[in-house]
Amino acid sequence: MLALVTASALFLRWLPNHGLPILLLFTVSAGAALAIYLTQRRRYSARSHGVAREHVDADITAVLWTAFAGIALGALGIGVVLAG
């Protein structure tokens, strides 16, 4: 989450150099960080209950959404740099 917030700040720093398409990168990274923050308590609670009963289920949807956000940021970043 903190890495995504830092990346969001870096994207805002790049705004004067690369223009408005950077706002799309900012939106994706800030949105992913916000989603992680808002679901953090539920995920930690579920995992701690899993540890208590000695059976922890993997949170596949969280992993897939994080991977999707990373891939989207990479593709959008390449597109912005190549276009500008």
C-alpha positions, 0 to 999 in steps of 0.5 A: 500500500505504501509503495502505491502511495509513493508511486502516486506521488511520483506520478504527480511529480511527473505531471508537468513533464508528461501532461494529463495522461499521468493522471490515469496512472495516478488514479490507478495507483491511488485506487489500488492503494485505497482498495488495499487500505479499505479491505486490510482489516477484513483480510487480516481478520480472516487470516488471523482466524485461519491461523487460530484454526490452523487452516489459512485459505489463500486470498486469490482475488486480492492477489489477482487484483493486485497483479492486475493493477501492477500490469495496468500501471506498467502498460500505462506507464510505457504508453505514457512515456512512449507517447510523450 
